[in-house]
Amino acid sequence: MNLHGRLLGNGTIPYDYWQEFVESPRSDFQVKFWNPDFTEAELRDIQDKAHHRFYGRPSYMLKELMRVRSLAEFNAKIRMGGRILLKLRGPAVSEPPEIYVNTAS
């Protein structure tokens, strides 16, 4: 059994919020953290540190910059990278983010 199923089964997660999201998606949806060993703030801090450690690697940043195909994509990557590296959190998203697809092959 996966972690999500175990937490539902033992009552740590009171209801299946993923199923609720699938049935009725909302742009303000946030992943909920239910864990008997960590508070939500501790888990979000761990998540922030993991993002910083992964996305802050020079090799990752160089690879992403080499994949840029437009000025708009470059600007979006710089803004996103700045938020991650500086641990800034923007305002709540009111609409889905733009998705850039690399069409160059």
N, C-alpha and C positions, 0 to 999 in steps of 0.2 A: 504494500500500500504506500502511496506517495505521502509526502508531508502534509499537503493540503487535505487529503482524505483522512489522515490520522487526526489532524487538528479539528476537523469537522466531527469526526467520530467521538473524540473525547470531550467535546464541548468547549474547547478553547476558542474556536470560531463558532459563534452562535448561529450563523446562517450562511448559505453559499452566496456571497456577494458577487462572485464571478458570474454565476448563473443569472443573477439579477441584472448585472451589467449587459450580458449577452442579450437578454430579453428586452432591455430598455436602456440602450447606451446613452450616456450623457457626456458632454464635453468637460464637465467639472469633476469627472470621476477620478478618485485617487485610490491607489492601492492601499488596502488596510493592512496593518501589521498587528497580528495577534501572536504572541509568543510568551510562554510562561517564564522564560529566562531573561528577556530584555524588554525594556519599555520601548514605546514607539520612537521616542527621541533618540534613544541609544541605537536603535536599528537604522533610523534615518542618518545618524552620524556615521555609522559603519558604511552605509550605502554611499554617502558623500565621499568618504575617504577612498572607497573602492573605485568610484568614478574618477576621482582625481588621479589616483595611482595608475589606472588603466589608460585614460585619455590623455594624461599628462606626459606620457612617454614620448621622447623626441622622435623615435622611429614611427610611432603612430601618427603624430602630427605631420611629419614629412610625407608619409604615405597618403594621408588625406589631402594635403595641399597639392600633391602631384595628380590627384584625381579631379581637381576642380576644372570645370568646363565653361564657367561664366562668371562675370563679376558679381551677379546676384548670389550665386552659390558660394563664392568666396566670402562675401559679406556675411551670409548666413552662418557659415562655418566659423568665422572669426567671432561673431556674437555668441554662438553656442559654446565655443571653446572658452571664451572669456568667462562665461557664467560658470562653467565647470571648474576651470582652473582657479577662479577667484571665489568660488563657492557662493556666487550670487544666485538668488532665486528671483526670477522675474515674477510679475503679477500672474494671477491665475489665468490660464488660457481659456478664452471664450469661444474659440473656434479651432478646428483641427489645424495642426502645423502644416506648412508646405512640405512636400516631400520631393526631394530632388532625385531623379533617376538618371543614372549614368548611361547614356545611350551610345557613347563611343565604345566601339569594340574592335 
